[in-house]
Amino acid sequence: MLVQPFAPDDLPYDAVPLAGGDAASGRAFLRRLRDCAGMAGAGLVAQGLHWVEMDGMAPPEGITPAMLGLSGRVATDAASMLIVVPIPSVYRNAPHWLVLWDSAPRPAAEANLLLARVTELVAHAAIERRRGAEIHRRQLIERASATARIGIWSCTLPDETLSWSDGVYDLFELPRGSLVDRTQVLRMYTPESAARMQVLRADAIARLGDFNLDVEIITATGKHRWMRITATVDGVNGRARRIFGMKQNITEEKLLAERTRRLAETDSLTGLANRSLFQARLDDIHGAVTRNPVGTLLLVDLDRFKAINDELGHSQGDACLVEAGQRLVECCPPGALVARIGGDEFAIIIDRQAKAEDITLCIRIVEAFRKPFHLAGQARRVGVSVGMARRDGQSADALYRNADTALYQAKSAGRDTWRQYSAA
């Protein structure tokens, strides 16, 4: 009998049966295979000569576990022919073999041709399975990445060719699969973020290291987004070949953190800085954090606030405090920290670099509060006392004590005025 000229395409690649699969589909595949090959029987066997599926005539008695090797083989005698083909990459710890047999012998050339055809079939099946598994893996990664707003990226070196997953395209709001040029993408970073990223990237490439960085980008549709970059440099013989990692949309995380920070640092009534933020800024008197050393401290107390609360009620007292905060902000130069540090107590910190005349500021504040407040349909005069101290090498605590001393002097002078601290 001649071997029928079947090709691997005669059978679907994913039809090669696996252990634990559907028995009926496995037998259907074996039947189709033996029909194409003109064999009397076919089966799938596991290690130890355990038959998983079988179709057609019973297998010859001469099959032994020793025939189940790492490569295909043909066994033929005067009364039968047997073909054994290992199925690659199916359960590494539980290998399987495809076995075909016939009750009539075949010429060696024909038997070897049949062995080659069946080996090609299972090889194609294994390749397709790997391809399918890789596609499935990528789909799972894309789904997981989409859920976590994470994209996978890589950049070859030194030609700077980019490769992005869908998640990165979506993050930048660019069409999926479109060609992306690194120079074009870099322009979508804010200048500060681009500069910081370039420095860290160059350092990581030089030492074949990695880095993590949060950056701000402007998407293709003009949206401002925050992105977390993780990057690792891969190299050969000490030379960088590729940089790869993840990009994650952390915009909501950044907004939440900013809202939390503002709540922690803001007076809920006036919207000014609270005592906590004021103290942190005063403690940074040398500018180690802000890079702006403290220049002048003003302490401001409302003069007749208690009467507002007692006569008009707390709601009107709150309205008075809100307007007082607004008047102070309007008087102060840009960059000044205006804080509410107590019930009717306010503080102003002026940076040393600020081009502001602090004595003029004190006069302006006193004048601004001589204008009446309109509360509950009434015009009420409140007024302020201001104590001012300039920093001259003293500590934060000493500066505060000096400003407080000047404030006491203003109150002692009849209120509605200001005083500057003098060590003399």
C-alpha positions as CSV (number, residue, x, y, z in Angstrom):
1,M,0.0,0.0,0.0
2,L,1.3,3.5,-0.9
3,V,1.4,6.3,1.5
4,Q,-1.3,8.9,0.7
5,P,0.3,12.3,0.0
6,F,-1.2,14.1,3.0
7,A,0.3,17.3,4.3
8,P,0.1,18.7,7.8
9,D,-2.6,21.1,6.5
10,D,-4.8,18.0,6.0
11,L,-5.2,18.0,9.8
12,P,-5.7,21.1,12.1
13,Y,-2.6,21.7,14.1
14,D,-4.5,22.0,17.3
15,A,-6.2,18.6,16.7
16,V,-3.2,16.6,18.0
17,P,-4.8,15.2,21.2
18,L,-3.5,16.0,24.7
19,A,-3.8,14.0,27.9
20,G,-6.9,15.0,29.8
21,G,-8.6,16.3,26.6
22,D,-12.0,15.3,25.2
23,A,-11.9,11.6,24.4
24,A,-14.3,11.8,21.4
25,S,-12.3,14.6,19.7
26,G,-9.1,12.6,20.4
27,R,-10.5,9.5,18.7
28,A,-11.8,11.6,15.8
29,F,-8.3,13.0,15.2
30,L,-6.7,9.5,15.4
31,R,-9.3,8.2,13.0
32,R,-8.6,10.9,10.5
33,L,-4.9,10.5,10.9
34,R,-4.9,6.8,10.2
35,D,-7.2,7.2,7.3
36,C,-4.9,9.8,5.7
37,A,-1.9,7.5,6.4
38,G,-3.6,4.3,5.4
39,M,-2.9,2.6,8.7
40,A,-5.0,0.1,10.6
41,G,-4.8,1.8,14.0
42,A,-3.6,4.9,15.8
43,G,-3.2,5.9,19.4
44,L,-1.8,8.3,21.9
45,V,0.4,6.8,24.6
46,A,1.9,8.2,27.7
47,Q,5.1,7.2,29.5
48,G,5.1,3.6,30.8
49,L,3.0,2.5,27.8
50,H,-0.2,3.9,29.2
51,W,-2.7,4.3,26.4
52,V,-4.6,7.6,26.5
53,E,-6.7,7.3,23.3
54,M,-6.9,4.6,20.6
55,D,-8.8,4.1,17.3
56,G,-8.9,1.3,14.9
57,M,-7.4,-2.2,15.1
58,A,-5.8,-3.2,18.4
59,P,-2.1,-2.4,18.6
60,P,0.4,-5.2,18.0
61,E,1.7,-7.1,21.0
62,G,5.3,-6.2,20.3
63,I,5.1,-2.6,21.5
64,T,7.3,-2.0,24.6
65,P,8.1,1.0,26.7
66,A,11.6,0.9,25.2
67,M,10.2,2.1,21.9
68,L,9.1,5.4,23.4
69,G,12.2,7.5,22.8
70,L,13.2,11.1,22.2
71,S,13.0,10.7,18.4
72,G,10.7,9.0,16.0
73,R,11.2,5.4,14.9
74,V,9.9,2.8,12.5
75,A,9.6,-0.9,13.4
76,T,8.6,-3.3,10.7
77,D,8.7,-7.1,10.2
78,A,7.1,-9.6,7.9
79,A,3.6,-9.2,9.4
80,S,3.3,-5.6,10.6
81,M,4.6,-2.0,10.7
82,L,4.8,0.4,13.6
83,I,5.5,4.1,13.7
84,V,6.3,6.0,17.0
85,V,6.5,9.8,17.0
86,P,7.2,11.8,20.2
87,I,4.9,14.9,20.7
88,P,7.2,17.8,21.6
89,S,6.5,20.3,24.4
90,V,3.5,18.6,25.8
91,Y,3.8,18.2,29.6
92,R,7.6,18.2,30.1
93,N,7.2,15.9,33.1
94,A,4.7,13.6,31.4
95,P,5.7,13.0,27.7
96,H,3.4,11.6,25.1
97,W,3.8,9.7,21.8
98,L,1.7,9.3,18.7
99,V,1.7,5.7,17.5
100,L,0.4,4.2,14.2
101,W,0.4,0.6,13.2
102,D,-0.7,-1.6,10.3
103,S,-1.0,-5.4,9.8
104,A,1.0,-5.3,6.6
105,P,4.7,-4.5,6.2
106,R,5.8,-1.5,4.1
107,P,9.0,-0.9,2.1
108,A,11.6,0.9,4.1
109,A,11.4,4.0,1.9
110,E,7.7,4.3,2.2
111,A,7.8,3.7,6.0
112,N,10.4,6.4,6.5
113,L,8.4,8.8,4.3
114,L,5.4,8.1,6.5
115,L,7.5,8.7,9.6
116,A,8.7,12.0,8.2
117,R,5.1,13.1,7.4
118,V,3.7,12.3,10.8
119,T,6.8,13.9,12.5
120,E,6.2,17.1,10.5
121,L,2.5,17.0,11.5
122,V,3.2,16.9,15.2
123,A,6.0,19.4,14.9
124,H,3.6,21.9,13.2
125,A,1.1,21.2,15.9
126,A,3.7,22.0,18.6
127,I,4.7,25.2,16.9
128,E,1.1,26.3,16.6
129,R,0.5,25.5,20.2
130,R,3.5,27.6,21.2
131,R,2.2,30.4,19.0
132,G,-1.2,30.1,20.4
133,A,0.1,30.0,24.0
134,E,2.3,33.1,23.3
135,I,-0.7,35.0,21.8
136,H,-2.8,34.0,24.8
137,R,0.0,35.1,27.2
138,R,0.2,38.5,25.4
139,Q,-3.6,38.9,25.6
140,L,-3.5,38.2,29.3
141,I,-0.7,40.7,29.8
142,E,-2.6,43.3,27.8
143,R,-5.8,42.7,29.8
144,A,-3.9,42.9,33.1
145,S,-2.0,45.9,31.9
146,A,-5.2,47.6,30.8
147,T,-6.7,47.0,34.2
148,A,-3.7,48.3,36.0
149,R,-3.2,51.1,33.4
150,I,0.2,49.7,32.7
151,G,1.9,49.4,29.3
152,I,5.1,47.5,28.3
153,W,7.8,49.3,26.3
154,S,11.3,48.7,25.0
155,C,13.8,50.8,23.1
156,T,16.7,49.3,21.2
157,L,20.1,51.0,21.4
158,P,21.8,52.9,19.9
159,D,19.2,53.4,17.1
160,E,16.4,54.3,19.6
161,T,13.7,52.2,17.9
162,L,10.6,52.1,20.2
163,S,8.3,49.1,20.7
164,W,5.0,49.7,22.7
165,S,2.2,47.6,23.9
166,D,-1.4,48.9,23.5
167,G,-1.3,50.3,27.0
168,V,1.5,52.8,26.2
169,Y,-0.3,54.0,23.1
170,D,-3.5,54.5,25.1
171,L,-1.5,56.4,27.8
172,F,-0.2,58.9,25.2
173,E,-3.5,58.8,23.3
174,L,-1.8,57.8,20.1
175,P,-3.2,55.3,17.6
176,R,-2.4,51.7,18.5
177,G,0.3,50.2,16.4
178,S,1.3,53.5,14.8
179,L,5.0,54.3,14.3
180,V,6.4,56.3,17.1
181,D,9.6,58.3,17.1
182,R,11.4,58.9,20.4
183,T,12.1,62.5,19.5
184,Q,8.4,63.1,18.9
185,V,7.5,61.3,22.1
186,L,10.0,63.3,24.2
187,R,8.2,66.5,23.1
188,M,5.1,65.2,24.8
189,Y,6.9,65.4,28.2
190,T,6.8,68.6,30.2
191,P,10.2,70.3,30.0
192,E,11.1,69.6,33.6
193,S,10.0,65.9,33.4
194,A,11.9,65.4,30.1
195,A,15.1,66.9,31.6
196,R,14.9,64.7,34.7
197,M,14.2,61.6,32.7
198,Q,17.0,62.2,30.3
199,V,19.5,62.5,33.1
200,L,18.4,59.3,34.9
201,R,18.2,57.4,31.5
202,A,21.7,58.4,30.5
203,D,23.0,57.3,33.9
204,A,21.2,53.9,33.7
205,I,22.6,53.3,30.2
206,A,26.1,54.2,31.3
207,R,26.1,51.7,34.2
208,L,23.7,49.1,32.7
209,G,21.4,49.8,35.6
210,D,17.8,50.8,36.1
211,F,15.7,53.7,37.3
212,N,12.1,54.7,38.4
213,L,10.6,58.1,37.8
214,D,7.2,59.9,37.9
215,V,6.8,62.3,34.9
216,E,4.2,64.6,33.6
217,I,3.1,64.3,29.9
218,I,0.7,66.1,27.6
219,T,-1.2,63.6,25.5
220,A,-1.9,63.8,21.8
221,T,-5.3,65.3,22.6
222,G,-3.8,67.9,25.1
223,K,-4.6,66.1,28.4
224,H,-2.1,66.4,31.3
225,R,-1.3,63.1,32.7
226,W,1.2,61.7,35.2
227,M,3.1,58.5,34.3
228,R,5.3,56.2,36.3
229,I,8.3,54.9,34.3
230,T,10.3,51.8,35.4
231,A,13.3,51.0,33.2
232,T,16.0,48.4,33.0
233,V,19.0,48.5,30.7
234,D,20.1,45.2,29.0
235,G,23.6,44.9,27.7
236,V,26.1,42.6,26.1
237,N,29.8,42.7,27.0
238,G,29.3,45.9,28.9
239,R,27.5,47.7,26.1
240,A,23.9,48.7,26.4
241,R,21.7,47.1,23.7
242,R,18.2,47.7,25.0
243,I,16.2,49.6,27.6
244,F,12.8,48.3,28.6
245,G,10.2,48.4,31.3
246,M,6.7,49.6,32.1
247,K,4.8,52.9,31.9
248,Q,1.8,53.3,34.2
249,N,-0.9,56.0,34.3
250,I,-0.8,57.3,37.8
251,T,-2.8,60.5,37.2
252,E,-5.6,59.6,39.7
253,E,-3.0,58.6,42.3
254,K,-1.2,62.0,41.9
255,L,-4.5,63.9,42.1
256,L,-5.5,62.0,45.2
257,A,-2.1,62.6,46.8
258,E,-2.3,66.3,45.9
259,R,-5.8,66.6,47.4
260,T,-4.6,64.8,50.5
261,R,-1.6,67.1,50.8
262,R,-3.8,70.1,50.5
263,L,-6.2,68.9,53.1
264,A,-3.3,68.2,55.4
265,E,-1.7,71.6,54.8
266,T,-4.8,73.9,54.3
267,D,-7.0,75.7,56.8
268,S,-10.5,74.3,56.0
269,L,-12.2,77.6,56.7
270,T,-10.1,80.2,54.9
271,G,-8.2,78.1,52.4
272,L,-4.9,79.5,53.6
273,A,-2.0,77.5,54.8
274,N,-2.6,75.9,58.2
275,R,-0.3,76.0,61.2
276,S,1.3,72.7,60.2
277,L,2.5,74.0,56.8
278,F,3.5,77.3,58.4
279,Q,5.6,75.5,61.0
280,A,7.3,73.3,58.3
281,R,8.1,76.4,56.2
282,L,9.5,78.3,59.2
283,D,11.6,75.3,60.3
284,D,13.1,75.3,56.8
285,I,14.5,78.7,57.6
286,H,17.7,78.2,55.7
287,G,15.8,77.0,52.6
288,A,17.2,73.4,52.6
289,V,13.9,72.1,51.2
290,T,12.4,75.0,49.3
291,R,15.7,76.6,48.3
292,N,14.3,79.9,49.5
293,P,15.6,81.0,52.9
294,V,13.1,82.8,55.1
295,G,13.6,86.6,55.1
296,T,10.8,88.2,57.2
297,L,8.1,86.9,59.5
298,L,4.9,88.9,60.2
299,L,2.4,87.9,62.9
300,V,-1.1,89.3,62.6
301,D,-3.9,89.4,65.1
302,L,-7.4,90.7,64.5
303,D,-8.2,93.4,67.1
304,R,-11.9,93.3,67.7
305,F,-12.8,89.8,66.5
306,K,-14.2,88.6,69.8
307,A,-17.0,91.2,69.6
308,I,-17.9,90.0,66.1
309,N,-18.4,86.4,67.5
310,D,-20.2,87.5,70.6
311,E,-22.6,90.0,68.9
312,L,-23.2,88.5,65.5
313,G,-22.6,84.8,66.0
314,H,-20.0,82.3,64.9
315,S,-21.2,82.2,61.3
316,Q,-20.5,85.9,60.9
317,G,-17.2,85.4,62.8
318,D,-16.3,82.7,60.2
319,A,-17.2,85.1,57.4
320,C,-15.0,87.8,59.0
321,L,-12.0,85.3,59.1
322,V,-12.5,84.4,55.5
323,E,-12.5,88.0,54.4
324,A,-9.5,88.8,56.6
325,G,-7.6,86.0,54.9
326,Q,-8.5,87.4,51.5
327,R,-7.3,90.9,52.5
328,L,-4.0,89.6,53.7
329,V,-3.4,87.6,50.5
330,E,-4.2,90.7,48.4
331,C,-1.7,92.8,50.4
332,C,1.2,90.3,50.1
333,P,3.7,89.8,47.2
334,P,3.6,86.7,45.0
335,G,5.3,83.7,46.7
336,A,4.5,84.8,50.3
337,L,3.1,82.2,52.6
338,V,-0.1,83.4,54.3
339,A,-1.3,81.1,57.0
340,R,-4.0,81.0,59.7
341,I,-2.2,79.7,62.8
342,G,-5.0,80.1,65.4
343,G,-8.5,81.4,65.9
344,D,-8.0,85.0,64.8
345,E,-4.2,84.7,64.4
346,F,-2.4,84.8,61.0
347,A,1.2,84.7,60.0
348,I,3.1,85.7,56.8
349,I,6.5,84.4,55.7
350,I,8.4,86.4,53.1
351,D,11.3,84.7,51.2
352,R,14.7,86.4,51.5
353,Q,14.9,86.6,47.7
354,A,11.5,88.3,47.4
355,K,11.7,91.9,46.2
356,A,9.3,93.2,48.8
357,E,9.6,96.1,51.3
358,D,8.4,94.6,54.6
359,I,7.8,97.9,56.3
360,T,5.6,99.0,53.3
361,L,3.8,95.6,53.6
362,C,3.0,96.2,57.3
363,I,1.6,99.6,56.6
364,R,-0.5,98.2,53.7
365,I,-2.0,95.5,55.9
366,V,-3.0,97.9,58.7
367,E,-4.6,100.3,56.1
368,A,-6.4,97.4,54.4
369,F,-8.1,96.4,57.8
370,R,-9.2,100.0,58.5
371,K,-11.8,99.5,55.9
372,P,-15.0,98.2,57.5
373,F,-16.2,94.6,57.2
374,H,-19.9,94.2,56.0
375,L,-21.3,91.4,58.2
376,A,-25.0,90.6,58.7
377,G,-26.0,93.9,57.1
378,Q,-23.7,95.9,59.4
379,A,-20.5,97.7,58.8
380,R,-18.1,96.6,61.5
381,R,-14.5,97.8,62.1
382,V,-12.1,95.0,63.0
383,G,-8.5,96.3,62.6
384,V,-5.2,94.4,63.1
385,S,-2.0,94.4,65.1
386,V,1.1,93.4,63.2
387,G,4.5,92.3,64.6
388,M,7.4,92.0,62.1
389,A,10.9,90.5,62.5
390,R,13.6,90.2,60.0
391,R,15.8,87.1,60.0
392,D,19.5,87.9,60.7
393,G,21.0,84.5,61.3
394,Q,18.8,83.5,64.2
395,S,16.9,80.2,64.5
396,A,13.3,79.6,63.6
397,D,12.2,79.6,67.2
398,A,14.1,82.9,67.8
399,L,12.6,84.5,64.8
400,Y,9.1,83.6,65.9
401,R,9.8,84.9,69.4
402,N,11.1,88.2,67.9
403,A,8.0,88.6,65.8
404,D,5.7,87.8,68.8
405,T,7.5,90.4,70.9
406,A,6.9,93.0,68.1
407,L,3.2,91.9,68.0
408,Y,2.9,92.5,71.8
409,Q,4.4,95.9,71.3
410,A,1.8,96.8,68.6
411,K,-1.0,95.7,70.9
412,S,0.5,97.6,73.8
413,A,0.6,100.7,71.6
414,G,-3.2,100.7,71.3
415,R,-3.7,98.1,68.5
416,D,-4.5,99.0,64.9
417,T,-0.8,99.4,64.2
418,W,2.4,97.6,63.6
419,R,5.8,97.3,65.2
420,Q,9.2,96.0,64.1
421,Y,11.3,93.9,66.4
422,S,14.5,95.6,67.5
423,A,17.2,93.9,69.6
424,A,18.2,97.2,71.2
